[in-house]
Amino acid sequence: MEISTDNTELKRLREVQLEILDIIDDVCKRYDIHYSLYAGSLLGAVRHKGYIPWDDDLDICMSREYYDRFLEVWKKEEHPGYILQNKENTPSFTQSFTKIRKDHTTFLQYDWEKGRYHSGIFVDIFPIDRIPDGNLRRKKFFWDCMRYQLYMREFVPPKGSAAVKLVSGLFLKGTTADHKKRFREEFEEKLREYDKHSNWHTVAVERTQSFKQILPVDMLDAYIHLEFEGKEYECFKNWDGYLTCKFGDYMKLPPESERVWNHHHLIIDFEHNCEERGNE
């Protein structure tokens, strides 16, 4: 099976990601925080007992409650060699979730990232929220999600319609940095309002496609351990319900033309930060 880069490089990348996951797993065990392998990583655990053969990233998720607790306890401890990165501590960061990166490594995806923030090899941690019942409340939820993402990312959606791009550009151009921060906090608080309703469906709000994909009601209710690369990690007990919502017939392999790396990288370095590489 062809992989669109050097297999040795992919193997080393995965080893670092698993190293980071073990750090996260240790913190979660000590503080009774539940998490689950997520997206392609959960699919890999179920279908391959490890990485999807052509996958190059590692994702986990947590309920918003556990996500908040994880961020809080991480700050209380020293984690030499590992960096927690999100919008709160890195204003130029453009995502609504958290990355745990390994220091003295580089996984640079875009030229514009260089020098803006640490770009080491990472594991992504996504918060999961509840979505309200009722057509009107859901429309409001989607609208709040879109504005939340706009002020998190702080750039015009590249795949949006002409109208969306125009309105987004006007919102961003006419908003100061302080107001963007305040709007982010306000919209996040609106999204959190629904999390107390354990009988409502779940949803991920990291991007437009995800918060329109309704996930099982009981997804966050119970957890089991599944094998992943020779170890066991936490996963949703209802992994079948999640994977069916996310991928449909998830046991069916995609066409060979789609079996490629997800993250198109410019630079991978296993020993140096991007800044330590100088002007390379």
ABEGO torsion letter per residue (X at the ends): XBBABBAAAAAAAAAAAAAAAAAAAAAAAAAGBBBBBBEAAAAAAAAAGEBBAABABBBBBBBAAAAAAAAAAAAABBBBGBBBBBAAABAABABABBBBBBBGBBBBABAAABGABBABBBBBBBBBBBBBBEAAAAAAAAAAAAAAAAAAAGBBBAABBAAAAAAAAAAAAABBAAAAAAAAAAAAAAAAAAAABAABBBBBAABAAAAABBBBAAAAABBBBBBBGGBBBBBBABAAAAAAAAAEBAABBBBAAABBBABBBABBBAABBAAAAEAX
